[in-house]
């Protein structure tokens, strides 16, 4: 296990800030849970799985990334409902789905979010084309 993963685990647990400097075009995939903030709640504790180890997550933790690249381009990740939330939403619906106001409201909000994500994705693709042609 690389040393920076151990440093990151300690910072996550104790709420310390971490600065990752001189990042190139690709970031180590092992950092995805931190970047995605993939937290799970077990018994009132927030946990973040980094590699094969789960660390207790301190909300004071901050992760900063810097680069010297002039044409840095970071794609925005679209927000998604976790799979459990989607299935729970449909399982909790009772009677006619169209009469279930919370379900209809959630689906309408999801439609708006999907539309915004599509617009952002199109904008990101246009920006990427512009950057690549520069």
N, C-alpha and C positions, 0 to 999 in steps of 0.2 A: 504494500500500500504506500503510495507516495506521501512524503512528509506534509505536503500542503493539504491533503485530505484530513490528516490528524489535526492539523492546526484549525482547519475549518470545523471539524467536529467539536473541538473544544470551544471555539468561538460561538457556535450555535448553542451549545449547552449553557455557556456562561453569559451570553448576550454581548459579546465583544464585537467590535467592527473588524472587518477583513477587507484589505485592499489587494486586488489582483491586478498587477501592472503589466503593461506591454502585451496585451492580448492580441493575437494575430487574427486571421480571418475566421478560424474555427476554434470553438471552445470545447474543452474535454467533455464528452458526453456524461461522465460521472458527476458533473456539476448540474445536470438537468434538474434533479429534485430540488436543488437550492434555487435555481433560476425560476422554476415553475412554482416554487413554494408549496410543494406537495406534502402537506401536513395531514396527519391522522390524529384523531382524538381518541385516546384510550383511558377510561377512568378519570377524566378531567385533566389529563396530561396531554400536551401537544407533542407529537413525535415526528421527526423527519428522518427518513431512511436514506442514508448516504452510503453507497456501496452495499456491503452486507450487514451493516450495523445501524441500528436505530438509535438516534440521539434525542434527548429531550430538547425541545425547541424553546428558547427564551425569546419573547417578543422584542427584546431590546437589540437583538442581533441585526446587524446591517452588513450588506455585501456590496462593495464598490468595485467597479471594473474600469480600467483605463486602457487606452490604446494609443499608439503613435501613428496609426494608419490615417491617411488623409481622407480616403473615401470609405469610411466605415459605413456599413449598412446593416442594420439590425431589423430583422423581420418581426413584426408584432405577432404574438400568438393569440389566436382568437379565443375569447372566453368560452368555456364549455361547462355544462352541468355535469357533475360526476355521474357515472352510469347508475349508481344506487339511487340518486335523487330522482332521475328520470323514471325508473321502475317504481319507486315508492310513490311518486306523484300519480301514476296510473293505477297503482294498487289501492290507493286511498280514495279514489273516485268512487262515488256510489250513485246508483241510479243511472239516469241518462248522462252521458259525458257532456252534452251541451248545456245541461242544467247545473252543472258543477261550476259555480262562479270562480273559485280559486284556481281550478284547472284551466278554465278558459282564459283568465287573466294571465296566468303563467305562460300559456301557449302564445298569447298575443305579445307578451314581453319577449318571449323567445324569438318570435317572428321579427320584431323590431331589432333585436340584437343580431340576428342572422343577416338582416339587411345591412346593418352598420358594418358588420364583419366583411361582407361581400364588397362594400364600398372601400373599406380600408385595404382589403386584399388587392383590389384593382388599382388603387392608388399606389400601393407598395410595388406592384408589378411595373407600373409606369415609371416610378422612381428608379427601380432597378434597371430598366431599359435605358433611362437617361444617364444613370451612373456608368453603366457598362459602355455606353457610346462615347463618354467623355474621355 
